Amino acid sequence: MEPVNILLQQLRDIARASIEMLPQLAVAVVVLLLTWGIARGVQALLSRVMSGSKLRPSLKELFELFAGIFVWVMGLMIAAVIVFPNLTPSSILAGLGIGSVAIGFAFKDVFENFLAGIIILSRRKMRIGDHIECEGIEGEVKKIAIRESHIRQTDGQLVIVPNAMLFKNPLTIRTDQEVRRVTVICGVAYGEDVDASRDVIAKAVEGCKSVVGEKPIQIFAREFNSSSIDFEVTWWTGSKPVDVRQSRDEIVAAVKRALDDAGIEIPFPYRTLTFKEPLSLAQQGEGDQ
């Protein structure tokens, strides 16, 4: 019976200690309820303050989340000290520090993307709707979250990209400006007049609707190609990929039409064959034809 008596005594001690802690537990519960209300109030106040700012919605939500976490950490620390009087704020902070180091090593990639997302959201560049290219992924930015970004490619597929990749690698924002410069190569035959050909091409480009008139149109003779004099035709149009494709289509068709109307030849590739020994040509007789 001695073990049973010991067990009963331990249960009585636990029950007595629990009863003695009831006031402390009640106060801790009240503290947690107050913490919940304060956290909601702080987040609402912060949301109202930032409503008129130009911060991105995801960044506003992040600040509200951080404010709520801070209030809850403080409230939990106070409740823990009330329930366990032997605890001190310094010991709690020391424990949190050791725990945060362990969590940091375990979730290194997650925190890396998280910090990269904060930096990307704080930038003014790369807005929703921009067309970007990074590490072979090209498309329209649909969403910028804390840890990832959603890119809709031109073929309709959605790519979810970790923010660390967009932060650590060169990122091309194709729609950073409203217009973009486009270049095509156009060749004319060696027998054609270079200056006259340049004028014909320039007039054809100037007459296209997709060309931005405020920006210069540049036509340069580029090189002596195998069968043509090549011109570098440069103009400005809308920066979206579809704008570039439509404008290139219009320019190529207009230049081809203008050169044809002016009688200027766009040559096929020519090949000149040279033989070491002379060739004898046999003429067929009438009976062989």
C-alpha positions as CSV (number, residue, x, y, z in Angstrom):
1,M,0.0,0.0,0.0
2,E,3.0,2.3,0.4
3,P,3.4,3.0,-3.3
4,V,-0.4,3.8,-3.5
5,N,-0.1,6.2,-0.7
6,I,2.9,8.0,-2.3
7,L,0.9,8.3,-5.6
8,L,-2.1,9.7,-3.8
9,Q,0.0,12.2,-1.9
10,Q,1.6,13.4,-5.2
11,L,-1.8,13.8,-6.8
12,R,-3.0,15.8,-3.7
13,D,0.1,18.0,-4.1
14,I,-0.5,18.6,-7.8
15,A,-4.2,19.4,-7.1
16,R,-3.2,21.8,-4.3
17,A,-0.6,23.5,-6.5
18,S,-3.2,23.8,-9.4
19,I,-5.7,25.4,-7.1
20,E,-3.1,27.8,-5.8
21,M,-2.3,28.8,-9.4
22,L,-5.9,29.4,-10.4
23,P,-5.7,33.1,-9.6
24,Q,-2.5,33.4,-11.6
25,L,-4.0,31.4,-14.5
26,A,-7.1,33.7,-14.5
27,V,-4.9,36.8,-14.6
28,A,-2.9,35.2,-17.5
29,V,-6.1,34.5,-19.4
30,V,-7.2,38.1,-18.9
31,V,-3.8,39.3,-20.2
32,L,-4.1,37.1,-23.3
33,L,-7.6,38.5,-24.0
34,L,-6.2,42.0,-23.6
35,T,-3.3,41.1,-25.9
36,W,-5.8,39.9,-28.5
37,G,-7.8,43.1,-28.3
38,I,-4.7,45.3,-28.4
39,A,-3.2,43.4,-31.4
40,R,-6.4,43.9,-33.3
41,G,-6.5,47.6,-32.4
42,V,-2.9,48.2,-33.4
43,Q,-3.4,46.4,-36.7
44,A,-6.6,48.4,-37.4
45,L,-4.8,51.7,-36.5
46,L,-1.8,50.9,-38.6
47,S,-4.1,50.0,-41.6
48,R,-5.9,53.3,-41.2
49,V,-2.6,55.2,-41.1
50,M,-1.1,53.5,-44.1
51,S,-4.3,53.6,-46.2
52,G,-3.2,56.9,-47.8
53,S,0.4,55.8,-48.4
54,K,1.7,54.5,-51.7
55,L,3.0,51.3,-50.2
56,R,2.1,48.1,-52.0
57,P,-0.8,46.1,-50.4
58,S,1.4,43.2,-49.6
59,L,3.9,45.4,-47.8
60,K,1.1,47.0,-45.8
61,E,-0.2,43.5,-44.8
62,L,3.4,42.6,-43.8
63,F,3.7,45.7,-41.5
64,E,0.3,44.8,-39.9
65,L,1.5,41.2,-39.4
66,F,4.7,42.4,-37.7
67,A,2.8,44.7,-35.4
68,G,0.4,41.9,-34.4
69,I,3.3,39.5,-33.8
70,F,5.1,42.1,-31.6
71,V,2.1,42.7,-29.4
72,W,1.5,38.9,-29.1
73,V,5.1,38.2,-28.1
74,M,4.9,40.9,-25.4
75,G,1.6,39.6,-24.1
76,L,2.8,36.0,-24.0
77,M,5.9,37.0,-22.1
78,I,3.8,38.9,-19.5
79,A,1.4,35.9,-19.2
80,A,4.3,33.5,-18.7
81,V,5.8,35.6,-16.0
82,I,2.5,35.8,-14.2
83,V,1.9,32.0,-14.3
84,F,5.6,31.1,-13.6
85,P,7.0,33.8,-11.3
86,N,10.5,32.3,-11.4
87,L,10.7,33.2,-15.1
88,T,12.3,36.5,-16.0
89,P,12.1,38.5,-19.2
90,S,15.9,38.0,-19.7
91,S,15.6,34.2,-19.5
92,I,12.6,34.2,-21.9
93,L,14.5,36.4,-24.4
94,A,17.6,34.1,-24.1
95,G,15.4,31.1,-24.9
96,L,13.8,32.9,-27.8
97,G,17.3,33.8,-29.1
98,I,18.5,30.2,-29.0
99,G,15.3,29.0,-30.6
100,S,15.4,31.6,-33.4
101,V,19.0,30.5,-34.3
102,A,17.9,26.9,-34.6
103,I,14.8,27.8,-36.6
104,G,16.9,30.1,-38.8
105,F,19.2,27.2,-39.8
106,A,16.3,24.9,-40.4
107,F,14.3,27.3,-42.6
108,K,17.2,29.2,-44.3
109,D,15.7,29.1,-47.7
110,V,12.3,30.2,-46.4
111,F,13.7,33.2,-44.6
112,E,15.9,34.0,-47.6
113,N,12.8,34.3,-49.8
114,F,11.0,36.1,-47.1
115,L,13.7,38.9,-46.8
116,A,14.0,39.0,-50.6
117,G,10.3,39.6,-50.8
118,I,10.4,42.5,-48.3
119,I,13.2,44.1,-50.4
120,I,11.3,43.6,-53.7
121,L,8.1,45.0,-52.2
122,S,9.9,48.0,-50.9
123,R,11.3,48.8,-54.4
124,R,9.4,51.0,-56.8
125,K,10.5,48.8,-59.7
126,M,8.7,45.6,-60.9
127,R,5.1,46.6,-60.5
128,I,2.0,44.3,-61.0
129,G,1.5,44.1,-64.8
130,D,5.1,44.6,-65.7
131,H,6.7,42.2,-68.3
132,I,10.0,40.8,-66.9
133,E,12.6,38.3,-67.8
134,C,14.9,36.5,-65.3
135,E,16.8,33.3,-65.8
136,G,14.9,32.3,-68.9
137,I,11.5,33.0,-67.4
138,E,9.6,35.8,-69.2
139,G,6.1,37.0,-68.7
140,E,3.7,39.4,-66.9
141,V,3.9,39.9,-63.1
142,K,0.6,38.9,-61.7
143,K,1.3,38.8,-58.0
144,I,4.2,39.8,-55.6
145,A,3.8,38.0,-52.3
146,I,6.2,37.9,-49.3
147,R,8.0,34.6,-50.3
148,E,7.1,34.2,-54.0
149,S,6.0,36.0,-57.2
150,H,3.6,34.8,-59.8
151,I,4.6,35.2,-63.5
152,R,2.2,34.6,-66.3
153,Q,4.2,33.6,-69.4
154,T,3.2,34.7,-72.9
155,D,2.0,31.2,-73.7
156,G,-0.5,31.4,-70.8
157,Q,1.4,29.2,-68.2
158,L,1.8,30.5,-64.7
159,V,5.2,30.2,-63.1
160,I,5.6,30.7,-59.3
161,V,9.1,32.1,-58.8
162,P,10.9,32.2,-55.4
163,N,11.7,35.9,-54.6
164,A,15.3,35.1,-53.8
165,M,15.8,34.2,-57.5
166,L,14.5,37.5,-58.6
167,F,16.6,39.3,-56.0
168,K,19.9,37.6,-56.6
169,N,19.9,37.4,-60.4
170,P,19.8,40.1,-63.2
171,L,16.2,41.1,-63.8
172,T,15.1,42.7,-67.0
173,I,11.9,44.8,-66.7
174,R,10.7,45.2,-70.3
175,T,7.9,47.6,-69.5
176,D,9.8,49.9,-67.2
177,Q,9.2,52.6,-69.8
178,E,6.2,53.0,-72.0
179,V,8.2,52.6,-75.2
180,R,10.9,50.2,-76.3
181,R,13.4,50.4,-79.2
182,V,13.1,47.6,-81.9
183,T,15.6,46.7,-84.6
184,V,15.2,44.6,-87.8
185,I,17.8,44.0,-90.6
186,C,16.9,44.7,-94.2
187,G,19.2,43.9,-97.2
188,V,19.2,45.4,-100.7
189,A,21.1,44.2,-103.7
190,Y,24.7,45.5,-104.4
191,G,23.5,47.1,-107.6
192,E,21.0,49.4,-105.8
193,D,21.8,53.0,-104.7
194,V,22.5,52.9,-100.9
195,D,21.2,56.5,-100.2
196,A,18.0,56.1,-102.3
197,S,17.3,52.7,-100.5
198,R,17.8,54.3,-97.1
199,D,15.3,57.1,-98.0
200,V,12.7,54.6,-99.2
201,I,13.0,52.5,-96.0
202,A,12.8,55.6,-93.8
203,K,9.6,56.9,-95.4
204,A,8.1,53.4,-95.1
205,V,8.8,53.3,-91.4
206,E,7.6,56.8,-90.8
207,G,4.2,55.9,-92.3
208,C,3.5,53.1,-89.8
209,K,1.0,53.7,-87.0
210,S,2.8,51.6,-84.4
211,V,5.9,53.9,-84.5
212,V,6.2,56.4,-81.7
213,G,6.7,59.8,-83.4
214,E,8.5,61.5,-80.6
215,K,11.4,59.1,-80.8
216,P,14.0,59.1,-83.7
217,I,13.9,56.6,-86.5
218,Q,17.4,55.5,-87.4
219,I,18.4,53.8,-90.6
220,F,22.1,52.7,-90.8
221,A,24.0,50.8,-93.5
222,R,25.4,48.0,-91.4
223,E,27.6,45.7,-93.4
224,F,28.6,44.1,-96.7
225,N,26.8,40.8,-96.5
226,S,27.3,37.9,-98.8
227,S,24.7,39.0,-101.3
228,S,23.4,42.3,-100.0
229,I,24.1,45.6,-98.3
230,D,22.4,45.3,-95.0
231,F,20.5,48.1,-93.2
232,E,19.9,48.3,-89.5
233,V,16.3,49.7,-89.2
234,T,15.6,51.0,-85.7
235,W,12.4,52.6,-84.3
236,W,10.4,52.9,-81.0
237,T,7.1,51.4,-80.2
238,G,5.1,50.1,-77.2
239,S,7.1,48.2,-74.6
240,K,4.7,45.2,-74.2
241,P,5.8,42.0,-76.1
242,V,2.6,42.0,-78.2
243,D,3.2,45.7,-79.1
244,V,6.7,44.7,-80.3
245,R,5.5,41.8,-82.4
246,Q,2.7,43.8,-84.0
247,S,5.0,46.7,-84.8
248,R,7.7,44.5,-86.3
249,D,5.0,42.8,-88.5
250,E,3.8,46.2,-89.7
251,I,7.3,47.5,-90.4
252,V,8.5,44.5,-92.3
253,A,5.4,44.5,-94.5
254,A,5.7,48.3,-95.1
255,V,9.4,48.2,-96.0
256,K,8.9,45.2,-98.4
257,R,6.0,47.0,-100.1
258,A,8.0,50.3,-100.4
259,L,11.1,48.6,-101.8
260,D,9.0,46.7,-104.4
261,D,7.2,49.8,-105.4
262,A,10.5,51.6,-105.9
263,G,11.9,48.8,-107.9
264,I,14.7,48.1,-105.4
265,E,15.7,44.5,-105.2
266,I,15.8,42.5,-102.0
267,P,18.2,39.8,-103.1
268,F,18.1,36.0,-102.6
269,P,21.5,34.6,-101.5
270,Y,23.9,34.3,-104.4
271,R,26.6,31.7,-104.8
272,T,29.6,32.0,-107.1
273,L,31.2,28.7,-108.0
274,T,34.8,28.7,-109.1
275,F,36.3,25.5,-110.7
276,K,40.0,24.7,-110.9
277,E,39.8,23.2,-114.4
278,P,37.8,24.8,-117.3
279,L,34.5,23.1,-118.1
280,S,33.6,22.0,-121.6
281,L,30.0,22.7,-122.6
282,A,28.5,20.3,-125.1
283,Q,25.7,21.7,-127.2
284,Q,22.8,19.3,-127.9
285,G,21.8,18.7,-131.5
286,E,18.2,19.0,-132.7
287,G,17.8,15.3,-132.7
288,D,18.7,15.1,-129.0
289,Q,16.2,17.7,-127.9
